[in-house]
């Protein structure tokens, strides 16, 4: 088996591929510094499952944690998403052209 070392952008896209992790990032955007328990509560995640998701986000650099006593709080780190957006923008012209064609078709059809 070949050992593969994932790049930072691979870890970012891998972390963002999961809907639960995307939901966690949205919560952290809106409510920075939530405790792990608070972050897990609306999803009905048990602590071990929550920690696995948090660890994936952490390895991707998408969150940071701070411990105060027994409480671990989590904060969003959006930096890695900037690299992912820069990569995606290289392909923007492909979907822009398609959207322009769709608009032209709809406008033409409506006349």
N, C-alpha and C positions, 0 to 999 in steps of 0.2 A: 504494500500500500504506500502511495506517495504521501509524504507529509506536506501539507500546504499551510503556509503562513499567510493569513488573511491580512490585507492592507487595511488602513484606517477607513477608507471609503467602503470597502467590502463589509467591515464590521458595522458601519453606519447603516447601509442598506439592509443588511441582515436584521439588525435591531428594529428598523422601521417596517420590516415586512410583516410583523405580527400586530394584529389589531389591538390586542390588549396593551402592548407596549406603546402604540400610538396614542391610545386613550390615556395612559399614564403621563405621557409627555404633554398632552393637552391640559390635563389637570395641573401639572407642574407649571405650565405657562401661566395659568390663571390663578394658581394658589401656591406660590413658591414657599419652600420650607416646610412642606407637610411632613408629618412623621410617617414612617413606613406603614403603621397601622391605619392611619387616616387615609393614606393613599390606597390601601387595599380594600377598605370598608365598602365603597359603593360597588365594587366588582365581586364581592363575596369571595375573595381569594383568601386562602389560608396563608399564614406567614411564610411557610417554605416555598410555596408557589410564587408569592409576591417577591421574595428574595431572589429567586431565579430570574424573574423578569428584570428586577432592579440591577442584578449583576450583569446581565446582557447589556442593558443600557449603559452601565458604568464602564464595561470593557470597551464599548463603542465611544466612550467619552461624552455621552449625552446627558449624564447627570453626575452630580457630586453629592457626597453625604457628609454630614457633620453629626458627631455624637456628643450629646450633653447628658451625662449620667447614663440612664438606661434607654434614653430616647434617641433614635436615629432619625434625623430629618434629611429630606432629599430636595435638591434644587436642580432645575433644568440648566444644562449647559448646551446651548444651541450651536456652538462653534463648528462641530463636525457636520452639521446640516448645511453650513455655508459651502463647504467643499462639495457636498452632494449636489447642491443647487447649481454650482458652477459647472459641474459635469453635465447635469441635465440641460443647462442652457445651451450647450454646444449642439443640441438636437432640436432646439426650439423652432428653428426655421422649418422643420419638417411638419410639425403640427400647426404652425402658423399658416403655412400654405394650404393645408387641408381645411382649416377653419375659414380662410378667405374664400376658398372654393365653395364651401357650404353656404356662406353668407350670400355669395353671388348667385348660387342656385336657388336659394329661398327667395331672394329679391326678384329674380327673373321669373320664378314660378308664380309669384304673387301678382305680377302685372297682367 
